[in-house]
Amino acid sequence: MTRIRFEFGALTLDAELFDTPTAQAIAAALPISSSALTWGEEVYFEVPVNAAREKDARAVVTPGEIAYWPDGHAIALGFGRTPISRGDETRLASPCNIFGKVIGDVKTLAR
């Protein structure tokens, strides 16, 4: 598996990419620099990648899964509830391509 690193100021998160078309497109675009935004307990940022929605795309993710949001050309890292979550789920704005997972505790993004 390919490994990448997210750097948010003093906070870093390592991750492993899955073998998917989206992961390959993201890896080919590295390094990427972008401004991070939050939406509830989700950090997302625009990337210069235009990948189609994959057939197994989904909106409800497990904290630590790394998602590509085709509607916004962004990477999304959900670590808890968003404004549209039901119960304790982590629900992204619309179906996303899951292309990797964080190694370690994604909840450190709450800082």
Secondary structure, 3 states (H helix, E strand, C coil): CEEEEEEECCEEEEEEECCCHHHHHHHHHCCCCCCCEECCCEEEEECCCCCCCCCCCEEEECCCEEEEECCCCEEEEECCCCCCCCCCCEEEEEEEEEEEEEECCHHHHHC
